[in-house]
Amino acid sequence: MAFNLDSIKRSTGIKAPRVMIYGPHGLGKTTFGAGAPSPIFILTEDGLGRLEVDHFPVAQSFDDVLGAIGTLYEEEHNFSTVVIDSLDWLDNLIWKDIHSKHDDKALAYGKGAIIAADYWRTVLDGLAALRDDKGMACVMIAHTEIKRFDSPETEPYDRYRPKLQERSSALIQEWCDAVLFCNFRVITKETEVGFNKEVRRGVTTGERLMYTTEKPAYLAKNRYGLPDSLPLSWESFASSIAN
C-alpha cells in the first residue's frame, strides 16, 4: 500500500476501552465487568453468582466463544460492552481444541504455545471488529498466579501475573489499553517483638483497589494516564479516563 500526505488522519478522541482485569478470586472482577455500560457476558465458567446480567450460555468449546462474538457482530442489539469471563477458562477451551487437532509431536518444543497464540489472535480480531464497527468496549477477566520473575537487574523475585500461558498473556496485554491488577490495599505495620527488634507485617485494610501501573509485585499498564491506583469499580475507572 502506498502512503501519501492525503492518507494522514487525526484521532478524534478516546475509543471504547479494551481492558484486562485480573487478581485473586472473590475481589469483584466480575462485578467490575457488570458495572460497564450495557454489558453482555461471554461465559467460559459459571462465575456470575447472584449478579443479574445478560449472558450467553456457558461456552463448552472454543467455537462457542467465536459464535458468541460473531452473533454480537452480525445481529442488531443494544449492548455496549462485551465481557469475557474468564480468560484462563477460555485458555482451557483453546488447549482442548488444540489437543483434538494436533498430536504431542506437533506441540513439542514450544510449538503448542505458538498455535495457542494464533487462537488468541482470532479472538482479539473478533473483539476488535466489535469495537471498531459496533463501538463496543471489551472487558476481559482473568485469575492470577504467582510466578518467579527473573530480572536482569536484580535477584529473582515473585510477582502476580495473569494465569495464562506467557506468550498468549503478552499478546493480550499488548492489545489492551489497560491491564488492571486488583487486590486489597495492604499497609505495613511494625510490631515490637522484644530485644529492641521490630517485625514488619502486611495488614489489609479491606479496601479493594485496581492498580494501573507496573510494579515489581505485579503486571499492569494503562494508556490513559490513570493514577497508580483506583477503587475497584467501573465508575471509578471510567471517570478517571474522562478527566
Biotite code that builds the C-alpha atoms (Angstrom):
import biotite.structure as struc

atoms = struc.array([
    struc.Atom([0.000, 0.000, 0.000], chain_id="A", res_id=1, res_name="MET", atom_name="CA", element="C"),
    struc.Atom([1.368, 3.419, -0.956], chain_id="A", res_id=2, res_name="ALA", atom_name="CA", element="C"),
    struc.Atom([1.038, 6.236, 1.573], chain_id="A", res_id=3, res_name="PHE", atom_name="CA", element="C"),
    struc.Atom([0.950, 9.975, 0.949], chain_id="A", res_id=4, res_name="ASN", atom_name="CA", element="C"),
    struc.Atom([0.059, 13.065, 2.944], chain_id="A", res_id=5, res_name="LEU", atom_name="CA", element="C"),
    struc.Atom([-3.602, 12.711, 1.987], chain_id="A", res_id=6, res_name="ASP", atom_name="CA", element="C"),
    struc.Atom([-3.724, 9.418, 3.909], chain_id="A", res_id=7, res_name="SER", atom_name="CA", element="C"),
    struc.Atom([-2.870, 11.102, 7.241], chain_id="A", res_id=8, res_name="ILE", atom_name="CA", element="C"),
    struc.Atom([-5.698, 11.099, 9.768], chain_id="A", res_id=9, res_name="LYS", atom_name="CA", element="C"),
    struc.Atom([-6.110, 12.657, 13.209], chain_id="A", res_id=10, res_name="ARG", atom_name="CA", element="C"),
    struc.Atom([-7.579, 10.613, 16.033], chain_id="A", res_id=11, res_name="SER", atom_name="CA", element="C"),
    struc.Atom([-10.841, 12.083, 17.261], chain_id="A", res_id=12, res_name="THR", atom_name="CA", element="C"),
    struc.Atom([-10.795, 11.040, 20.916], chain_id="A", res_id=13, res_name="GLY", atom_name="CA", element="C"),
    struc.Atom([-10.866, 8.031, 23.206], chain_id="A", res_id=14, res_name="ILE", atom_name="CA", element="C"),
    struc.Atom([-12.371, 4.937, 21.635], chain_id="A", res_id=15, res_name="LYS", atom_name="CA", element="C"),
    struc.Atom([-14.213, 2.288, 23.611], chain_id="A", res_id=16, res_name="ALA", atom_name="CA", element="C"),
    struc.Atom([-11.660, 0.871, 26.082], chain_id="A", res_id=17, res_name="PRO", atom_name="CA", element="C"),
    struc.Atom([-10.073, -2.584, 25.903], chain_id="A", res_id=18, res_name="ARG", atom_name="CA", element="C"),
    struc.Atom([-9.466, -3.764, 29.445], chain_id="A", res_id=19, res_name="VAL", atom_name="CA", element="C"),
    struc.Atom([-7.960, -6.821, 31.069], chain_id="A", res_id=20, res_name="MET", atom_name="CA", element="C"),
    struc.Atom([-8.605, -7.047, 34.804], chain_id="A", res_id=21, res_name="ILE", atom_name="CA", element="C"),
    struc.Atom([-7.043, -9.803, 36.879], chain_id="A", res_id=22, res_name="TYR", atom_name="CA", element="C"),
    struc.Atom([-6.490, -10.665, 40.512], chain_id="A", res_id=23, res_name="GLY", atom_name="CA", element="C"),
    struc.Atom([-7.270, -13.170, 43.268], chain_id="A", res_id=24, res_name="PRO", atom_name="CA", element="C"),
    struc.Atom([-10.730, -14.738, 43.381], chain_id="A", res_id=25, res_name="HIS", atom_name="CA", element="C"),
    struc.Atom([-13.624, -13.090, 45.198], chain_id="A", res_id=26, res_name="GLY", atom_name="CA", element="C"),
    struc.Atom([-12.474, -9.494, 44.869], chain_id="A", res_id=27, res_name="LEU", atom_name="CA", element="C"),
    struc.Atom([-15.155, -8.232, 42.485], chain_id="A", res_id=28, res_name="GLY", atom_name="CA", element="C"),
    struc.Atom([-13.680, -8.606, 38.999], chain_id="A", res_id=29, res_name="LYS", atom_name="CA", element="C"),
    struc.Atom([-16.969, -9.870, 37.579], chain_id="A", res_id=30, res_name="THR", atom_name="CA", element="C"),
    struc.Atom([-18.811, -7.056, 39.355], chain_id="A", res_id=31, res_name="THR", atom_name="CA", element="C"),
    struc.Atom([-16.441, -4.617, 37.648], chain_id="A", res_id=32, res_name="PHE", atom_name="CA", element="C"),
    struc.Atom([-17.491, -6.021, 34.274], chain_id="A", res_id=33, res_name="GLY", atom_name="CA", element="C"),
    struc.Atom([-21.159, -5.925, 35.252], chain_id="A", res_id=34, res_name="ALA", atom_name="CA", element="C"),
    struc.Atom([-20.785, -2.223, 36.030], chain_id="A", res_id=35, res_name="GLY", atom_name="CA", element="C"),
    struc.Atom([-19.723, -1.394, 32.476], chain_id="A", res_id=36, res_name="ALA", atom_name="CA", element="C"),
    struc.Atom([-22.302, 0.177, 30.124], chain_id="A", res_id=37, res_name="PRO", atom_name="CA", element="C"),
    struc.Atom([-24.934, -2.334, 28.911], chain_id="A", res_id=38, res_name="SER", atom_name="CA", element="C"),
    struc.Atom([-22.743, -5.431, 29.285], chain_id="A", res_id=39, res_name="PRO", atom_name="CA", element="C"),
    struc.Atom([-23.197, -8.826, 27.666], chain_id="A", res_id=40, res_name="ILE", atom_name="CA", element="C"),
    struc.Atom([-21.156, -11.670, 29.150], chain_id="A", res_id=41, res_name="PHE", atom_name="CA", element="C"),
    struc.Atom([-19.470, -14.445, 27.182], chain_id="A", res_id=42, res_name="ILE", atom_name="CA", element="C"),
    struc.Atom([-19.022, -17.020, 29.924], chain_id="A", res_id=43, res_name="LEU", atom_name="CA", element="C"),
    struc.Atom([-16.387, -19.733, 29.925], chain_id="A", res_id=44, res_name="THR", atom_name="CA", element="C"),
    struc.Atom([-17.092, -20.579, 33.568], chain_id="A", res_id=45, res_name="GLU", atom_name="CA", element="C"),
    struc.Atom([-20.165, -20.332, 35.782], chain_id="A", res_id=46, res_name="ASP", atom_name="CA", element="C"),
    struc.Atom([-18.962, -17.485, 37.967], chain_id="A", res_id=47, res_name="GLY", atom_name="CA", element="C"),
    struc.Atom([-21.754, -14.915, 37.976], chain_id="A", res_id=48, res_name="LEU", atom_name="CA", element="C"),
    struc.Atom([-23.100, -15.858, 41.396], chain_id="A", res_id=49, res_name="GLY", atom_name="CA", element="C"),
    struc.Atom([-26.082, -13.649, 42.161], chain_id="A", res_id=50, res_name="ARG", atom_name="CA", element="C"),
    struc.Atom([-25.251, -10.982, 39.594], chain_id="A", res_id=51, res_name="LEU", atom_name="CA", element="C"),
    struc.Atom([-28.174, -10.308, 37.260], chain_id="A", res_id=52, res_name="GLU", atom_name="CA", element="C"),
    struc.Atom([-26.634, -9.655, 33.852], chain_id="A", res_id=53, res_name="VAL", atom_name="CA", element="C"),
    struc.Atom([-27.271, -10.671, 30.269], chain_id="A", res_id=54, res_name="ASP", atom_name="CA", element="C"),
    struc.Atom([-25.083, -13.543, 29.128], chain_id="A", res_id=55, res_name="HIS", atom_name="CA", element="C"),
    struc.Atom([-24.702, -16.301, 26.596], chain_id="A", res_id=56, res_name="PHE", atom_name="CA", element="C"),
    struc.Atom([-24.847, -19.916, 27.832], chain_id="A", res_id=57, res_name="PRO", atom_name="CA", element="C"),
    struc.Atom([-21.559, -21.078, 29.362], chain_id="A", res_id=58, res_name="VAL", atom_name="CA", element="C"),
    struc.Atom([-19.267, -21.918, 26.439], chain_id="A", res_id=59, res_name="ALA", atom_name="CA", element="C"),
    struc.Atom([-18.338, -25.580, 26.126], chain_id="A", res_id=60, res_name="GLN", atom_name="CA", element="C"),
    struc.Atom([-15.874, -25.114, 23.264], chain_id="A", res_id=61, res_name="SER", atom_name="CA", element="C"),
    struc.Atom([-13.691, -22.541, 21.562], chain_id="A", res_id=62, res_name="PHE", atom_name="CA", element="C"),
    struc.Atom([-16.190, -22.431, 18.684], chain_id="A", res_id=63, res_name="ASP", atom_name="CA", element="C"),
    struc.Atom([-18.931, -21.448, 21.160], chain_id="A", res_id=64, res_name="ASP", atom_name="CA", element="C"),
    struc.Atom([-16.914, -18.359, 22.085], chain_id="A", res_id=65, res_name="VAL", atom_name="CA", element="C"),
    struc.Atom([-16.321, -17.422, 18.454], chain_id="A", res_id=66, res_name="LEU", atom_name="CA", element="C"),
    struc.Atom([-20.012, -17.996, 17.788], chain_id="A", res_id=67, res_name="GLY", atom_name="CA", element="C"),
    struc.Atom([-20.996, -15.569, 20.548], chain_id="A", res_id=68, res_name="ALA", atom_name="CA", element="C"),
    struc.Atom([-18.631, -12.905, 19.194], chain_id="A", res_id=69, res_name="ILE", atom_name="CA", element="C"),
    struc.Atom([-19.997, -13.481, 15.691], chain_id="A", res_id=70, res_name="GLY", atom_name="CA", element="C"),
    struc.Atom([-23.582, -13.136, 16.908], chain_id="A", res_id=71, res_name="THR", atom_name="CA", element="C"),
    struc.Atom([-22.798, -9.772, 18.511], chain_id="A", res_id=72, res_name="LEU", atom_name="CA", element="C"),
    struc.Atom([-21.213, -8.619, 15.260], chain_id="A", res_id=73, res_name="TYR", atom_name="CA", element="C"),
    struc.Atom([-23.868, -9.852, 12.848], chain_id="A", res_id=74, res_name="GLU", atom_name="CA", element="C"),
    struc.Atom([-27.090, -9.194, 14.759], chain_id="A", res_id=75, res_name="GLU", atom_name="CA", element="C"),
    struc.Atom([-28.634, -5.928, 15.923], chain_id="A", res_id=76, res_name="GLU", atom_name="CA", element="C"),
    struc.Atom([-28.545, -5.344, 19.692], chain_id="A", res_id=77, res_name="HIS", atom_name="CA", element="C"),
    struc.Atom([-28.225, -2.627, 22.323], chain_id="A", res_id=78, res_name="ASN", atom_name="CA", element="C"),
    struc.Atom([-25.215, -3.994, 24.216], chain_id="A", res_id=79, res_name="PHE", atom_name="CA", element="C"),
    struc.Atom([-22.310, -1.587, 24.659], chain_id="A", res_id=80, res_name="SER", atom_name="CA", element="C"),
    struc.Atom([-19.729, -3.809, 26.372], chain_id="A", res_id=81, res_name="THR", atom_name="CA", element="C"),
    struc.Atom([-18.638, -7.403, 25.780], chain_id="A", res_id=82, res_name="VAL", atom_name="CA", element="C"),
    struc.Atom([-17.223, -9.157, 28.852], chain_id="A", res_id=83, res_name="VAL", atom_name="CA", element="C"),
    struc.Atom([-15.266, -12.414, 28.636], chain_id="A", res_id=84, res_name="ILE", atom_name="CA", element="C"),
    struc.Atom([-15.285, -14.231, 31.969], chain_id="A", res_id=85, res_name="ASP", atom_name="CA", element="C"),
    struc.Atom([-12.744, -15.712, 32.232], chain_id="A", res_id=86, res_name="SER", atom_name="CA", element="C"),
    struc.Atom([-9.633, -15.745, 30.050], chain_id="A", res_id=87, res_name="LEU", atom_name="CA", element="C"),
    struc.Atom([-7.942, -18.654, 31.810], chain_id="A", res_id=88, res_name="ASP", atom_name="CA", element="C"),
    struc.Atom([-11.000, -20.871, 31.318], chain_id="A", res_id=89, res_name="TRP", atom_name="CA", element="C"),
    struc.Atom([-11.113, -19.768, 27.678], chain_id="A", res_id=90, res_name="LEU", atom_name="CA", element="C"),
    struc.Atom([-7.461, -20.784, 27.506], chain_id="A", res_id=91, res_name="ASP", atom_name="CA", element="C"),
    struc.Atom([-8.529, -24.255, 28.693], chain_id="A", res_id=92, res_name="ASN", atom_name="CA", element="C"),
    struc.Atom([-11.033, -24.434, 25.817], chain_id="A", res_id=93, res_name="LEU", atom_name="CA", element="C"),
    struc.Atom([-8.339, -23.351, 23.384], chain_id="A", res_id=94, res_name="ILE", atom_name="CA", element="C"),
    struc.Atom([-5.966, -26.079, 24.532], chain_id="A", res_id=95, res_name="TRP", atom_name="CA", element="C"),
    struc.Atom([-8.756, -28.637, 24.440], chain_id="A", res_id=96, res_name="LYS", atom_name="CA", element="C"),
    struc.Atom([-9.337, -27.745, 20.785], chain_id="A", res_id=97, res_name="ASP", atom_name="CA", element="C"),
    struc.Atom([-5.618, -27.795, 20.040], chain_id="A", res_id=98, res_name="ILE", atom_name="CA", element="C"),
    struc.Atom([-5.175, -31.271, 21.529], chain_id="A", res_id=99, res_name="HIS", atom_name="CA", element="C"),
    struc.Atom([-8.125, -32.548, 19.486], chain_id="A", res_id=100, res_name="SER", atom_name="CA", element="C"),
    struc.Atom([-6.369, -31.495, 16.270], chain_id="A", res_id=101, res_name="LYS", atom_name="CA", element="C"),
    struc.Atom([-2.647, -31.994, 16.954], chain_id="A", res_id=102, res_name="HIS", atom_name="CA", element="C"),
    struc.Atom([-0.571, -34.820, 18.379], chain_id="A", res_id=103, res_name="ASP", atom_name="CA", element="C"),
    struc.Atom([2.116, -34.378, 21.036], chain_id="A", res_id=104, res_name="ASP", atom_name="CA", element="C"),
    struc.Atom([4.892, -34.230, 18.444], chain_id="A", res_id=105, res_name="LYS", atom_name="CA", element="C"),
    struc.Atom([3.267, -31.256, 16.727], chain_id="A", res_id=106, res_name="ALA", atom_name="CA", element="C"),
    struc.Atom([3.061, -29.418, 20.065], chain_id="A", res_id=107, res_name="LEU", atom_name="CA", element="C"),
    struc.Atom([6.605, -30.129, 21.286], chain_id="A", res_id=108, res_name="ALA", atom_name="CA", element="C"),
    struc.Atom([9.392, -27.570, 21.743], chain_id="A", res_id=109, res_name="TYR", atom_name="CA", element="C"),
    struc.Atom([7.054, -24.641, 22.273], chain_id="A", res_id=110, res_name="GLY", atom_name="CA", element="C"),
    struc.Atom([5.056, -25.172, 19.082], chain_id="A", res_id=111, res_name="LYS", atom_name="CA", element="C"),
    struc.Atom([1.860, -25.525, 21.097], chain_id="A", res_id=112, res_name="GLY", atom_name="CA", element="C"),
    struc.Atom([2.295, -22.041, 22.578], chain_id="A", res_id=113, res_name="ALA", atom_name="CA", element="C"),
    struc.Atom([2.629, -20.601, 19.071], chain_id="A", res_id=114, res_name="ILE", atom_name="CA", element="C"),
    struc.Atom([-0.555, -22.364, 17.961], chain_id="A", res_id=115, res_name="ILE", atom_name="CA", element="C"),
    struc.Atom([-2.413, -21.151, 21.070], chain_id="A", res_id=116, res_name="ALA", atom_name="CA", element="C"),
    struc.Atom([-1.326, -17.564, 20.379], chain_id="A", res_id=117, res_name="ALA", atom_name="CA", element="C"),
    struc.Atom([-2.898, -17.846, 16.917], chain_id="A", res_id=118, res_name="ASP", atom_name="CA", element="C"),
    struc.Atom([-6.185, -18.873, 18.567], chain_id="A", res_id=119, res_name="TYR", atom_name="CA", element="C"),
    struc.Atom([-5.978, -15.797, 20.773], chain_id="A", res_id=120, res_name="TRP", atom_name="CA", element="C"),
    struc.Atom([-5.325, -13.592, 17.749], chain_id="A", res_id=121, res_name="ARG", atom_name="CA", element="C"),
    struc.Atom([-8.591, -14.865, 16.288], chain_id="A", res_id=122, res_name="THR", atom_name="CA", element="C"),
    struc.Atom([-10.422, -13.891, 19.497], chain_id="A", res_id=123, res_name="VAL", atom_name="CA", element="C"),
    struc.Atom([-8.787, -10.460, 19.588], chain_id="A", res_id=124, res_name="LEU", atom_name="CA", element="C"),
    struc.Atom([-9.594, -9.858, 15.913], chain_id="A", res_id=125, res_name="ASP", atom_name="CA", element="C"),
    struc.Atom([-13.251, -10.580, 16.689], chain_id="A", res_id=126, res_name="GLY", atom_name="CA", element="C"),
    struc.Atom([-13.242, -8.233, 19.670], chain_id="A", res_id=127, res_name="LEU", atom_name="CA", element="C"),
    struc.Atom([-11.502, -5.555, 17.591], chain_id="A", res_id=128, res_name="ALA", atom_name="CA", element="C"),
    struc.Atom([-14.288, -5.825, 14.999], chain_id="A", res_id=129, res_name="ALA", atom_name="CA", element="C"),
    struc.Atom([-16.893, -5.331, 17.738], chain_id="A", res_id=130, res_name="LEU", atom_name="CA", element="C"),
    struc.Atom([-15.005, -2.296, 18.980], chain_id="A", res_id=131, res_name="ARG", atom_name="CA", element="C"),
    struc.Atom([-14.291, -0.720, 15.613], chain_id="A", res_id=132, res_name="ASP", atom_name="CA", element="C"),
    struc.Atom([-17.591, -1.441, 13.857], chain_id="A", res_id=133, res_name="ASP", atom_name="CA", element="C"),
    struc.Atom([-20.040, -1.664, 16.767], chain_id="A", res_id=134, res_name="LYS", atom_name="CA", element="C"),
    struc.Atom([-18.412, 0.751, 19.221], chain_id="A", res_id=135, res_name="GLY", atom_name="CA", element="C"),
    struc.Atom([-18.320, -1.879, 21.967], chain_id="A", res_id=136, res_name="MET", atom_name="CA", element="C"),
    struc.Atom([-15.941, -1.765, 24.918], chain_id="A", res_id=137, res_name="ALA", atom_name="CA", element="C"),
    struc.Atom([-14.144, -5.005, 25.815], chain_id="A", res_id=138, res_name="CYS", atom_name="CA", element="C"),
    struc.Atom([-13.552, -6.297, 29.332], chain_id="A", res_id=139, res_name="VAL", atom_name="CA", element="C"),
    struc.Atom([-11.558, -9.487, 29.811], chain_id="A", res_id=140, res_name="MET", atom_name="CA", element="C"),
    struc.Atom([-11.410, -11.051, 33.254], chain_id="A", res_id=141, res_name="ILE", atom_name="CA", element="C"),
    struc.Atom([-8.609, -13.347, 34.425], chain_id="A", res_id=142, res_name="ALA", atom_name="CA", element="C"),
    struc.Atom([-7.487, -15.018, 37.606], chain_id="A", res_id=143, res_name="HIS", atom_name="CA", element="C"),
    struc.Atom([-3.971, -14.615, 38.941], chain_id="A", res_id=144, res_name="THR", atom_name="CA", element="C"),
    struc.Atom([-0.961, -16.729, 39.744], chain_id="A", res_id=145, res_name="GLU", atom_name="CA", element="C"),
    struc.Atom([2.324, -16.001, 41.473], chain_id="A", res_id=146, res_name="ILE", atom_name="CA", element="C"),
    struc.Atom([5.416, -16.754, 39.395], chain_id="A", res_id=147, res_name="LYS", atom_name="CA", element="C"),
    struc.Atom([9.114, -16.120, 39.811], chain_id="A", res_id=148, res_name="ARG", atom_name="CA", element="C"),
    struc.Atom([10.387, -13.245, 37.695], chain_id="A", res_id=149, res_name="PHE", atom_name="CA", element="C"),
    struc.Atom([13.996, -13.407, 36.560], chain_id="A", res_id=150, res_name="ASP", atom_name="CA", element="C"),
    struc.Atom([15.035, -9.778, 36.372], chain_id="A", res_id=151, res_name="SER", atom_name="CA", element="C"),
    struc.Atom([18.241, -8.833, 34.528], chain_id="A", res_id=152, res_name="PRO", atom_name="CA", element="C"),
    struc.Atom([18.799, -6.056, 37.070], chain_id="A", res_id=153, res_name="GLU", atom_name="CA", element="C"),
    struc.Atom([18.094, -7.691, 40.451], chain_id="A", res_id=154, res_name="THR", atom_name="CA", element="C"),
    struc.Atom([17.806, -11.043, 42.145], chain_id="A", res_id=155, res_name="GLU", atom_name="CA", element="C"),
    struc.Atom([14.764, -13.091, 41.023], chain_id="A", res_id=156, res_name="PRO", atom_name="CA", element="C"),
    struc.Atom([11.528, -12.311, 42.854], chain_id="A", res_id=157, res_name="TYR", atom_name="CA", element="C"),
    struc.Atom([7.903, -13.441, 42.889], chain_id="A", res_id=158, res_name="ASP", atom_name="CA", element="C"),
    struc.Atom([5.170, -11.393, 41.266], chain_id="A", res_id=159, res_name="ARG", atom_name="CA", element="C"),
    struc.Atom([1.488, -11.604, 40.437], chain_id="A", res_id=160, res_name="TYR", atom_name="CA", element="C"),
    struc.Atom([0.581, -12.137, 36.787], chain_id="A", res_id=161, res_name="ARG", atom_name="CA", element="C"),
    struc.Atom([-2.467, -13.308, 34.781], chain_id="A", res_id=162, res_name="PRO", atom_name="CA", element="C"),
    struc.Atom([-2.996, -17.065, 34.898], chain_id="A", res_id=163, res_name="LYS", atom_name="CA", element="C"),
    struc.Atom([-2.259, -17.606, 31.212], chain_id="A", res_id=164, res_name="LEU", atom_name="CA", element="C"),
    struc.Atom([0.457, -19.105, 29.052], chain_id="A", res_id=165, res_name="GLN", atom_name="CA", element="C"),
    struc.Atom([3.200, -16.492, 28.791], chain_id="A", res_id=166, res_name="GLU", atom_name="CA", element="C"),
    struc.Atom([3.115, -15.919, 25.018], chain_id="A", res_id=167, res_name="ARG", atom_name="CA", element="C"),
    struc.Atom([-0.678, -15.629, 24.956], chain_id="A", res_id=168, res_name="SER", atom_name="CA", element="C"),
    struc.Atom([-0.695, -13.357, 28.005], chain_id="A", res_id=169, res_name="SER", atom_name="CA", element="C"),
    struc.Atom([1.830, -10.986, 26.428], chain_id="A", res_id=170, res_name="ALA", atom_name="CA", element="C"),
    struc.Atom([-0.262, -10.814, 23.242], chain_id="A", res_id=171, res_name="LEU", atom_name="CA", element="C"),
    struc.Atom([-3.426, -9.897, 25.155], chain_id="A", res_id=172, res_name="ILE", atom_name="CA", element="C"),
    struc.Atom([-1.633, -7.345, 27.326], chain_id="A", res_id=173, res_name="GLN", atom_name="CA", element="C"),
    struc.Atom([-0.187, -5.624, 24.285], chain_id="A", res_id=174, res_name="GLU", atom_name="CA", element="C"),
    struc.Atom([-3.645, -5.421, 22.677], chain_id="A", res_id=175, res_name="TRP", atom_name="CA", element="C"),
    struc.Atom([-5.351, -3.934, 25.708], chain_id="A", res_id=176, res_name="CYS", atom_name="CA", element="C"),
    struc.Atom([-5.483, -0.246, 26.576], chain_id="A", res_id=177, res_name="ASP", atom_name="CA", element="C"),
    struc.Atom([-5.446, -1.062, 30.284], chain_id="A", res_id=178, res_name="ALA", atom_name="CA", element="C"),
    struc.Atom([-4.217, -4.073, 32.252], chain_id="A", res_id=179, res_name="VAL", atom_name="CA", element="C"),
    struc.Atom([-5.512, -3.694, 35.792], chain_id="A", res_id=180, res_name="LEU", atom_name="CA", element="C"),
    struc.Atom([-4.330, -5.753, 38.754], chain_id="A", res_id=181, res_name="PHE", atom_name="CA", element="C"),
    struc.Atom([-6.836, -5.806, 41.592], chain_id="A", res_id=182, res_name="CYS", atom_name="CA", element="C"),
    struc.Atom([-6.221, -6.677, 45.219], chain_id="A", res_id=183, res_name="ASN", atom_name="CA", element="C"),
    struc.Atom([-6.882, -5.480, 48.738], chain_id="A", res_id=184, res_name="PHE", atom_name="CA", element="C"),
    struc.Atom([-4.925, -2.452, 49.897], chain_id="A", res_id=185, res_name="ARG", atom_name="CA", element="C"),
    struc.Atom([-2.065, -3.639, 52.083], chain_id="A", res_id=186, res_name="VAL", atom_name="CA", element="C"),
    struc.Atom([-0.157, -1.477, 54.554], chain_id="A", res_id=187, res_name="ILE", atom_name="CA", element="C"),
    struc.Atom([2.938, -2.404, 56.530], chain_id="A", res_id=188, res_name="THR", atom_name="CA", element="C"),
    struc.Atom([2.783, -2.339, 60.293], chain_id="A", res_id=189, res_name="LYS", atom_name="CA", element="C"),
    struc.Atom([5.780, -2.515, 62.597], chain_id="A", res_id=190, res_name="GLU", atom_name="CA", element="C"),
    struc.Atom([5.442, -4.616, 65.760], chain_id="A", res_id=191, res_name="THR", atom_name="CA", element="C"),
    struc.Atom([7.936, -4.833, 68.591], chain_id="A", res_id=192, res_name="GLU", atom_name="CA", element="C"),
    struc.Atom([8.980, -8.420, 69.373], chain_id="A", res_id=193, res_name="VAL", atom_name="CA", element="C"),
    struc.Atom([11.408, -7.664, 72.188], chain_id="A", res_id=194, res_name="GLY", atom_name="CA", element="C"),
    struc.Atom([15.128, -7.111, 72.498], chain_id="A", res_id=195, res_name="PHE", atom_name="CA", element="C"),
    struc.Atom([14.794, -3.842, 70.594], chain_id="A", res_id=196, res_name="ASN", atom_name="CA", element="C"),
    struc.Atom([13.667, -5.684, 67.486], chain_id="A", res_id=197, res_name="LYS", atom_name="CA", element="C"),
    struc.Atom([10.725, -4.876, 65.243], chain_id="A", res_id=198, res_name="GLU", atom_name="CA", element="C"),
    struc.Atom([8.953, -7.017, 62.670], chain_id="A", res_id=199, res_name="VAL", atom_name="CA", element="C"),
    struc.Atom([7.140, -5.591, 59.657], chain_id="A", res_id=200, res_name="ARG", atom_name="CA", element="C"),
    struc.Atom([3.891, -7.283, 58.701], chain_id="A", res_id=201, res_name="ARG", atom_name="CA", element="C"),
    struc.Atom([1.491, -6.650, 55.852], chain_id="A", res_id=202, res_name="GLY", atom_name="CA", element="C"),
    struc.Atom([-2.022, -5.785, 57.026], chain_id="A", res_id=203, res_name="VAL", atom_name="CA", element="C"),
    struc.Atom([-5.014, -5.456, 54.710], chain_id="A", res_id=204, res_name="THR", atom_name="CA", element="C"),
    struc.Atom([-7.448, -2.608, 55.170], chain_id="A", res_id=205, res_name="THR", atom_name="CA", element="C"),
    struc.Atom([-10.265, -4.426, 53.352], chain_id="A", res_id=206, res_name="GLY", atom_name="CA", element="C"),
    struc.Atom([-10.321, -1.718, 50.666], chain_id="A", res_id=207, res_name="GLU", atom_name="CA", element="C"),
    struc.Atom([-10.389, -3.163, 47.131], chain_id="A", res_id=208, res_name="ARG", atom_name="CA", element="C"),
    struc.Atom([-8.211, -1.380, 44.613], chain_id="A", res_id=209, res_name="LEU", atom_name="CA", element="C"),
    struc.Atom([-7.191, -1.570, 40.956], chain_id="A", res_id=210, res_name="MET", atom_name="CA", element="C"),
    struc.Atom([-3.517, -0.949, 40.269], chain_id="A", res_id=211, res_name="TYR", atom_name="CA", element="C"),
    struc.Atom([-2.856, 0.645, 36.898], chain_id="A", res_id=212, res_name="THR", atom_name="CA", element="C"),
    struc.Atom([0.932, 0.845, 36.508], chain_id="A", res_id=213, res_name="THR", atom_name="CA", element="C"),
    struc.Atom([3.510, -1.910, 36.716], chain_id="A", res_id=214, res_name="GLU", atom_name="CA", element="C"),
    struc.Atom([5.401, -2.549, 39.941], chain_id="A", res_id=215, res_name="LYS", atom_name="CA", element="C"),
    struc.Atom([7.811, -5.323, 40.924], chain_id="A", res_id=216, res_name="PRO", atom_name="CA", element="C"),
    struc.Atom([4.939, -7.187, 42.612], chain_id="A", res_id=217, res_name="ALA", atom_name="CA", element="C"),
    struc.Atom([2.552, -7.239, 39.629], chain_id="A", res_id=218, res_name="TYR", atom_name="CA", element="C"),
    struc.Atom([1.995, -6.551, 35.928], chain_id="A", res_id=219, res_name="LEU", atom_name="CA", element="C"),
    struc.Atom([-0.171, -3.568, 34.992], chain_id="A", res_id=220, res_name="ALA", atom_name="CA", element="C"),
    struc.Atom([-0.359, -0.777, 32.436], chain_id="A", res_id=221, res_name="LYS", atom_name="CA", element="C"),
    struc.Atom([-2.651, 1.862, 31.008], chain_id="A", res_id=222, res_name="ASN", atom_name="CA", element="C"),
    struc.Atom([-2.687, 4.282, 28.088], chain_id="A", res_id=223, res_name="ARG", atom_name="CA", element="C"),
    struc.Atom([-4.851, 6.865, 29.816], chain_id="A", res_id=224, res_name="TYR", atom_name="CA", element="C"),
    struc.Atom([-2.518, 8.441, 32.367], chain_id="A", res_id=225, res_name="GLY", atom_name="CA", element="C"),
    struc.Atom([-4.508, 6.979, 35.262], chain_id="A", res_id=226, res_name="LEU", atom_name="CA", element="C"),
    struc.Atom([-3.485, 7.326, 38.913], chain_id="A", res_id=227, res_name="PRO", atom_name="CA", element="C"),
    struc.Atom([-1.395, 4.420, 40.218], chain_id="A", res_id=228, res_name="ASP", atom_name="CA", element="C"),
    struc.Atom([-4.449, 3.000, 41.997], chain_id="A", res_id=229, res_name="SER", atom_name="CA", element="C"),
    struc.Atom([-8.223, 3.396, 41.856], chain_id="A", res_id=230, res_name="LEU", atom_name="CA", element="C"),
    struc.Atom([-11.196, 1.994, 43.768], chain_id="A", res_id=231, res_name="PRO", atom_name="CA", element="C"),
    struc.Atom([-12.315, -1.292, 42.212], chain_id="A", res_id=232, res_name="LEU", atom_name="CA", element="C"),
    struc.Atom([-15.311, -0.186, 40.158], chain_id="A", res_id=233, res_name="SER", atom_name="CA", element="C"),
    struc.Atom([-16.120, 0.599, 36.548], chain_id="A", res_id=234, res_name="TRP", atom_name="CA", element="C"),
    struc.Atom([-17.419, 4.026, 37.582], chain_id="A", res_id=235, res_name="GLU", atom_name="CA", element="C"),
    struc.Atom([-14.050, 4.931, 39.075], chain_id="A", res_id=236, res_name="SER", atom_name="CA", element="C"),
    struc.Atom([-12.201, 3.689, 36.004], chain_id="A", res_id=237, res_name="PHE", atom_name="CA", element="C"),
    struc.Atom([-14.472, 5.486, 33.527], chain_id="A", res_id=238, res_name="ALA", atom_name="CA", element="C"),
    struc.Atom([-14.479, 8.788, 35.419], chain_id="A", res_id=239, res_name="SER", atom_name="CA", element="C"),
    struc.Atom([-10.674, 8.746, 35.604], chain_id="A", res_id=240, res_name="SER", atom_name="CA", element="C"),
    struc.Atom([-10.433, 8.272, 31.833], chain_id="A", res_id=241, res_name="ILE", atom_name="CA", element="C"),
    struc.Atom([-12.763, 11.211, 31.265], chain_id="A", res_id=242, res_name="ALA", atom_name="CA", element="C"),
    struc.Atom([-10.725, 13.572, 33.452], chain_id="A", res_id=243, res_name="ASN", atom_name="CA", element="C"),
])
